[in-house]
Amino acid sequence: MVAAVPAIRSNPLRYLEDVTARHGDMVAFPLPRTPVLLVNTVAGARRVLVDNQRGYSKQTVQYGALSMVTGVGLLTADGDAWRTRRRLDQPAFHHGSLDVVAAQSVAAAERLRSSWPADGVVDVDAAALQATLEVVGRTLFGSDLAADGERLVAAVLAALEVVVARARTPVPVPSWAPTRGNRRLRRAVATLDEACAAVVGRRRASGVGEADADLLALLLRAADAGELTDEQVRDELVTMVIAGHETVASSLTWTLHLLSLHPPAQERLHAELDAVLGSRAPAWPDLASLTWTRAVVDESLRLYPPAWVLTRRAVADDVVDGVAVPAGSLLIISPWLLHRRADVYPGPLVFSPERFAGGTAPPRGAYIPFGAGSRLCIGRDFALVESVLVLASLLREHTVEPVPGRDVGVDALVTLRPRGGLPLRLRRR
């Protein structure tokens, strides 16, 4: 394991692929004190995430490092704290509000599309981050985050970079140590705090009505009722900016990348957009008709799941796919690996949206881009509506092509990101 540390730090995805190729789908890592088990079977993942989900907690290095940025938000909370946050946040993600998500997603994408050249190179990673931040701001917070957008994104990226470095270090660094990473983290978190305080201040100044159902309104009413502290409101805001912004941007970026490499799939998408939309922008009622566009998004999430690794800690002794798991063990499940199993997905490395077209679906537990069980991502439907309609808006007048001579590397950070951005060539149709 000592010899493997450089490989884990430089390319964790390749390391996971190599270790399962050598040792099989249930891999016990020889680490002192804490047993660590990599679970790469559908049955094993289902046992941990669904069938015995109460037997596992999020008290892991991964979520502990992330909580230094998010605090105890919905993503990192456990037990009663998680149940309280889920109950408070759930109305903001109710199906009845998805038409609002659709409208804001299209509006943000149309503003972005109108700024694109008829023919030129655009960093679609930066564009996706810009569009999704705007959607998060307007739908979850009832506020335009554009004014704080650049500061907020820069602070998020800086803080997450430190978090990733911590999660890959075998020997934890105390948060009080005067290291360069700790200083960077404190500066980034302070910027996040200021940006969140500005959003909350603007919303309080404009007033929160009883009928307002966006997330920030729900949180502020809970704070006024004494159910949440100001710090807990801040934790939920930071959590949702990261979870609702970074993840959807990752999904859109990789979807555009895959379409640029597969002209027939892109041509079929354009044919669907022409048939459903004609020359107009998409809208909420079109979603049910954009079946190929949705299949493209689903297949992209299979190959490039933003949440590429999930970790859990065993609360009590268990047996996972025939392997005894002592209480306290750390379990690692990687959607990146699980989604590329040849026994579940023939030709697993091939981009084939047909896998999800026509109502077909993979076996339960084999497709987990949003997790599974009661901890299934609260924003799954939000993210899918946003991804499909933003993609439809951006490509209704453009095609995307790869930039010749540019290799696209994958950085496995908190989400999967293209190394150095992702320039693509745009051409007006």
Secondary structure as the mmCIF struct_conf table of DSSP 4:
data_model
#
loop_
_struct_conf.conf_type_id
_struct_conf.id
_struct_conf.beg_label_comp_id
_struct_conf.beg_label_asym_id
_struct_conf.beg_label_seq_id
_struct_conf.end_label_comp_id
_struct_conf.end_label_asym_id
_struct_conf.end_label_seq_id
TURN_TY1_P TURN_TY1_P1 VAL A 2 ALA A 4
HELX_RH_AL_P HELX_RH_AL_P1 VAL A 5 SER A 10
HELX_RH_AL_P HELX_RH_AL_P2 PRO A 12 HIS A 23
BEND BEND1 ASP A 25 ASP A 25
STRN STRN1 MET A 26 PHE A 29
BEND BEND2 PRO A 32 THR A 34
STRN STRN2 VAL A 36 VAL A 39
BEND BEND3 THR A 41 THR A 41
HELX_RH_AL_P HELX_RH_AL_P3 VAL A 42 ARG A 46
HELX_RH_PI_P HELX_RH_PI_P1 ARG A 47 ASP A 51
TURN_TY1_P TURN_TY1_P2 ASN A 52 ASN A 52
HELX_RH_3T_P HELX_RH_3T_P1 GLN A 53 GLY A 55
STRN STRN3 TYR A 56 SER A 57
BEND BEND4 THR A 60 THR A 60
HELX_RH_AL_P HELX_RH_AL_P4 VAL A 61 THR A 70
BEND BEND5 VAL A 72 VAL A 72
TURN_TY1_P TURN_TY1_P3 LEU A 74 THR A 76
HELX_RH_AL_P HELX_RH_AL_P5 GLY A 79 ASP A 89
HELX_RH_3T_P HELX_RH_3T_P2 GLN A 90 PHE A 93
HELX_RH_3T_P HELX_RH_3T_P3 HIS A 95 SER A 97
HELX_RH_AL_P HELX_RH_AL_P6 LEU A 98 SER A 115
BEND BEND6 TRP A 116 TRP A 116
BEND BEND7 ALA A 118 ALA A 118
STRN STRN4 ASP A 119 ASP A 123
HELX_RH_AL_P HELX_RH_AL_P7 VAL A 124 LEU A 140
BEND BEND8 PHE A 141 SER A 143
TURN_TY1_P TURN_TY1_P4 LEU A 145 LEU A 145
HELX_RH_AL_P HELX_RH_AL_P8 ALA A 146 ALA A 167
TURN_TY1_P TURN_TY1_P5 ARG A 168 ARG A 168
BEND BEND9 PRO A 170 VAL A 171
HELX_LH_PP_P HELX_LH_PP_P1 PRO A 172 PRO A 174
TURN_TY1_P TURN_TY1_P6 SER A 175 TRP A 176
BEND BEND10 ALA A 177 ALA A 177
HELX_RH_AL_P HELX_RH_AL_P9 ARG A 180 SER A 206
TURN_TY1_P TURN_TY1_P7 GLU A 210 ALA A 211
BEND BEND11 ASP A 214 ASP A 214
HELX_RH_AL_P HELX_RH_AL_P10 LEU A 215 ASP A 224
TURN_TY1_P TURN_TY1_P8 ALA A 225 GLY A 226
BEND BEND12 GLU A 227 LEU A 228
HELX_RH_AL_P HELX_RH_AL_P11 ASP A 230 VAL A 241
HELX_RH_PI_P HELX_RH_PI_P2 ILE A 242 GLU A 246
HELX_RH_AL_P HELX_RH_AL_P12 THR A 247 LEU A 261
HELX_RH_AL_P HELX_RH_AL_P13 PRO A 263 LEU A 277
TURN_TY1_P TURN_TY1_P9 GLY A 278 SER A 279
BEND BEND13 ARG A 280 ARG A 280
HELX_LH_PP_P HELX_LH_PP_P2 ALA A 281 PRO A 282
HELX_RH_3T_P HELX_RH_3T_P4 TRP A 284 SER A 289
HELX_RH_AL_P HELX_RH_AL_P14 THR A 291 LEU A 303
BEND BEND14 TYR A 304 TYR A 304
BEND BEND15 PRO A 306 ALA A 307
STRN STRN5 LEU A 310 ALA A 314
BEND BEND16 VAL A 315 ALA A 316
STRN STRN6 ASP A 318 VAL A 320
TURN_TY1_P TURN_TY1_P10 ASP A 321 GLY A 322
STRN STRN7 VAL A 323 VAL A 325
TURN_TY1_P TURN_TY1_P11 ALA A 327 GLY A 328
STRN STRN8 LEU A 330 ILE A 333
HELX_RH_AL_P HELX_RH_AL_P15 PRO A 335 LEU A 338
TURN_TY1_P TURN_TY1_P12 HIS A 339 ARG A 340
TURN_TY1_P TURN_TY1_P13 ALA A 342 VAL A 344
BEND BEND17 TYR A 345 GLY A 347
TURN_TY1_P TURN_TY1_P14 PRO A 348 LEU A 349
BEND BEND18 VAL A 350 VAL A 350
HELX_RH_3T_P HELX_RH_3T_P5 PRO A 353 GLY A 359
HELX_LH_PP_P HELX_LH_PP_P3 PRO A 362 PRO A 363
TURN_TY1_P TURN_TY1_P15 ARG A 364 GLY A 365
BEND BEND19 ALA A 366 ALA A 366
TURN_TY1_P TURN_TY1_P16 PRO A 369 PHE A 370
HELX_RH_3T_P HELX_RH_3T_P6 GLY A 373 ARG A 375
BEND BEND20 LEU A 376 LEU A 376
TURN_TY1_P TURN_TY1_P17 ILE A 378 GLY A 379
HELX_RH_AL_P HELX_RH_AL_P16 ARG A 380 LEU A 395
BEND BEND21 ARG A 396 GLU A 397
STRN STRN9 HIS A 398 PRO A 402
HELX_LH_PP_P HELX_LH_PP_P4 VAL A 403 VAL A 403
TURN_TY1_P TURN_TY1_P18 PRO A 404 GLY A 405
STRN STRN10 VAL A 410 ALA A 412
BEND BEND22 LEU A 413 THR A 415
STRN STRN11 LEU A 416 PRO A 418
TURN_TY1_P TURN_TY1_P19 ARG A 419 GLY A 420
STRN STRN12 PRO A 423 ARG A 428
#
